[in-house]
Amino acid sequence: MPRNVVVLLDNPEGRAMIKEACKANGMHFAEFEELVQSEVEQTGKQRRAGLWDSFDDILDRIQVDEN
C-alpha cells in the first residue's frame, strides 16, 4: 500500500460511508477530503508547520459557501 493513504478513502465502500456521514452532518465531502489530505501531507513530520493555517483556510471556505 502506498504511503500516506487513508484506507477509508481508498476504497468505494469507505468513501460511500464517509460521504453519507458528511451529508448527515451538513459537510461537503470535498472539504472533508481536503482536511484529511492536509493532515496526511504532514504525516511523518516532526513539526507540522502550516497545518492550522490550512485548516483555517478550508473551514473559512466552508463557512463562505454556507452563506
VEXTI-128283 format. One line per 4 residues: number of its first residue (from 1); their letters; for each residue x, y, z of N, C-alpha, C, O. Coordinates in Angstrom, 2 decimals. Example, Ala and Ser with C-alpha at 12.3 -4.5 7.8 and 13.67 -1.06 7.14 Angstrom:
2
1) as) 13.19:-5.69:7.80:12.30:-4.50:7.80:13.20:-3.30:7.80:14.24:-3.32:8.46; 12.85:-2.25:7.08:13.67:-1.06:7.14:12.90:0.03:7.87:13.41:1.14:8.04 $
END
This chain:
67
1) mprn) 0.84:-1.18:0.00:0.00:0.00:0.00:0.89:1.25:0.00:1.87:1.31:0.74; 0.55:2.24:-0.83:1.35:3.46:-0.86:1.33:4.17:0.49:0.38:4.06:1.26; 2.39:4.89:0.76:2.49:5.65:2.00:1.49:6.80:1.97:1.19:7.34:0.90; 0.99:7.18:3.12:0.08:8.32:3.28:-1.25:8.12:2.57:-1.78:9.05:1.96 $
5) vvvl) -1.79:6.91:2.64:-3.11:6.63:2.08:-4.08:6.42:3.22:-3.80:5.65:4.15; -5.21:7.07:3.16:-6.26:6.87:4.14:-7.14:5.74:3.60:-7.81:5.90:2.59; -7.12:4.62:4.29:-7.76:3.41:3.79:-9.24:3.63:3.49:-9.73:3.18:2.46; -9.95:4.30:4.37:-11.38:4.52:4.14:-11.65:5.31:2.86:-12.67:5.11:2.20 $
9) ldnp) -10.74:6.20:2.52:-10.93:6.99:1.30:-10.42:6.27:0.07:-10.66:6.71:-1.06; -9.72:5.17:0.27:-9.08:4.47:-0.83:-9.94:3.33:-1.38:-9.53:2.66:-2.33; -11.12:3.09:-0.80:-11.98:2.04:-1.33:-13.42:2.55:-1.43:-13.82:3.43:-0.67; -14.18:2.01:-2.37:-15.53:2.52:-2.63:-16.47:2.47:-1.43:-17.24:3.40:-1.20 $
13) egra) -16.43:1.38:-0.66:-17.32:1.28:0.50:-16.99:2.34:1.55:-17.89:2.95:2.13; -15.71:2.54:1.78:-15.29:3.55:2.75:-15.68:4.95:2.32:-16.17:5.74:3.12; -15.46:5.25:1.04:-15.83:6.57:0.52:-17.34:6.79:0.66:-17.78:7.88:1.05; -18.13:5.77:0.35:-19.59:5.89:0.44:-20.01:6.15:1.89:-20.88:6.97:2.14 $
17) mike) -19.38:5.44:2.82:-19.70:5.61:4.23:-19.37:7.03:4.69:-20.15:7.66:5.41; -18.21:7.52:4.29:-17.81:8.87:4.69:-18.71:9.92:4.03:-19.10:10.89:4.68; -19.04:9.72:2.76:-19.94:10.67:2.09:-21.28:10.74:2.80:-21.85:11.82:2.96; -21.80:9.59:3.23:-23.06:9.55:3.96:-22.95:10.30:5.29:-23.85:11.04:5.67 $
21) acka) -21.85:10.09:6.00:-21.64:10.78:7.27:-21.50:12.28:7.06:-22.02:13.07:7.84; -20.80:12.67:6.01:-20.66:14.10:5.71:-22.03:14.72:5.43:-22.36:15.78:5.95; -22.82:14.04:4.61:-24.15:14.54:4.27:-25.02:14.66:5.52:-25.73:15.65:5.69; -24.96:13.66:6.38:-25.75:13.68:7.61:-25.34:14.81:8.55:-26.14:15.27:9.37 $
25) ngmh) -24.10:15.26:8.42:-23.60:16.32:9.29:-23.46:17.66:8.59:-22.86:18.59:9.13; -24.01:17.75:7.38:-24.03:19.02:6.66:-22.67:19.48:6.17:-22.41:20.68:6.10; -21.82:18.56:5.83:-20.49:18.91:5.35:-20.30:18.35:3.94:-20.74:17.24:3.63; -19.63:19.12:3.10:-19.32:18.65:1.76:-18.18:17.65:1.83:-17.19:17.87:2.54 $
29) faef) -18.31:16.56:1.11:-17.27:15.53:1.10:-15.94:16.10:0.62:-14.89:15.74:1.16; -15.96:16.98:-0.36:-14.72:17.55:-0.90:-13.93:18.28:0.17:-12.71:18.17:0.24; -14.63:19.04:1.02:-13.93:19.76:2.09:-13.39:18.80:3.13:-12.29:18.99:3.64; -14.16:17.75:3.46:-13.68:16.74:4.39:-12.39:16.11:3.85:-11.40:15.96:4.56 $
33) eelv) -12.44:15.74:2.59:-11.29:15.10:1.96:-10.07:16.03:1.96:-8.94:15.58:2.15; -10.32:17.32:1.75:-9.24:18.29:1.76:-8.63:18.44:3.16:-7.41:18.55:3.30; -9.47:18.43:4.19:-8.96:18.49:5.57:-8.10:17.26:5.87:-7.02:17.39:6.46; -8.57:16.09:5.47:-7.82:14.86:5.70:-6.49:14.91:4.94:-5.45:14.53:5.48 $
37) qsev) -6.53:15.36:3.69:-5.31:15.42:2.90:-4.29:16.38:3.51:-3.09:16.12:3.46; -4.77:17.48:4.09:-3.86:18.40:4.76:-3.12:17.71:5.90:-1.92:17.91:6.09; -3.85:16.90:6.65:-3.23:16.15:7.75:-2.28:15.09:7.22:-1.18:14.92:7.74; -2.70:14.37:6.19:-1.87:13.30:5.63:-0.54:13.85:5.11:0.50:13.21:5.27 $
41) eqtg) -0.58:15.02:4.50:0.65:15.62:3.98:1.66:15.93:5.08:2.86:16.05:4.82; 1.18:16.06:6.31:2.07:16.36:7.43:2.57:15.10:8.14:3.41:15.19:9.04; 2.07:13.94:7.75:2.45:12.68:8.38:3.95:12.47:8.30:4.56:12.61:7.24; 4.53:12.13:9.42:5.95:11.85:9.48:6.81:13.07:9.76:8.01:12.94:10.02 $
45) kqrr) 6.22:14.24:9.71:6.98:15.46:10.00:6.94:15.70:11.51:5.90:15.53:12.15; 8.06:16.11:12.05:8.09:16.41:13.48:7.36:17.71:13.77:6.73:17.86:14.81; 7.46:18.64:12.85:6.82:19.93:13.04:5.79:20.10:11.93:6.11:20.01:10.75; 4.58:20.35:12.31:3.50:20.44:11.33:3.21:21.90:10.99:2.10:22.40:11.18 $
49) aglw) 4.22:22.56:10.48:4.10:23.97:10.14:3.02:24.18:9.07:3.01:23.50:8.05; 2.15:25.11:9.34:1.12:25.47:8.37:-0.15:24.64:8.43:-1.10:24.94:7.71; -0.20:23.61:9.25:-1.38:22.76:9.29:-2.61:23.54:9.75:-3.67:23.45:9.13; -2.48:24.29:10.82:-3.63:25.05:11.32:-4.06:26.09:10.31:-5.25:26.36:10.16 $
53) dsfd) -3.10:26.69:9.61:-3.45:27.66:8.58:-4.25:27.00:7.46:-5.21:27.57:6.95; -3.85:25.80:7.07:-4.59:25.05:6.05:-6.00:24.75:6.52:-6.96:24.94:5.78; -6.12:24.29:7.76:-7.44:24.00:8.32:-8.30:25.27:8.32:-9.46:25.24:7.92; -7.72:26.38:8.77:-8.47:27.64:8.81:-8.95:28.05:7.43:-10.10:28.46:7.28 $
57) dild) -8.09:27.93:6.42:-8.48:28.30:5.05:-9.64:27.44:4.56:-10.60:27.96:3.99; -9.55:26.14:4.79:-10.61:25.22:4.34:-11.91:25.51:5.08:-12.97:25.60:4.46; -11.83:25.65:6.39:-13.03:25.89:7.19:-13.65:27.25:6.88:-14.87:27.39:6.88; -12.82:28.26:6.60:-13.34:29.57:6.20:-14.11:29.46:4.88:-15.16:30.08:4.72 $
61) riqv) -13.59:28.68:3.94:-14.29:28.47:2.66:-15.62:27.79:2.87:-16.60:28.13:2.21; -15.68:26.84:3.79:-16.94:26.14:4.07:-17.96:27.15:4.59:-19.12:27.13:4.17; -17.55:28.01:5.49:-18.47:29.00:6.05:-18.95:29.97:4.99:-20.12:30.37:5.01; -18.09:30.37:4.06:-18.47:31.28:2.99:-19.48:30.59:2.07:-20.45:31.21:1.65 $
65) den) -19.24:29.31:1.77:-20.15:28.55:0.91:-21.54:28.43:1.53:-22.54:28.37:0.81; -21.62:28.38:2.85:-22.90:28.20:3.54:-23.72:29.48:3.54:-24.94:29.42:3.66; -23.08:30.63:3.41:-23.80:31.92:3.47:-24.40:32.30:2.15:-25.04:33.34:2.04 $
END
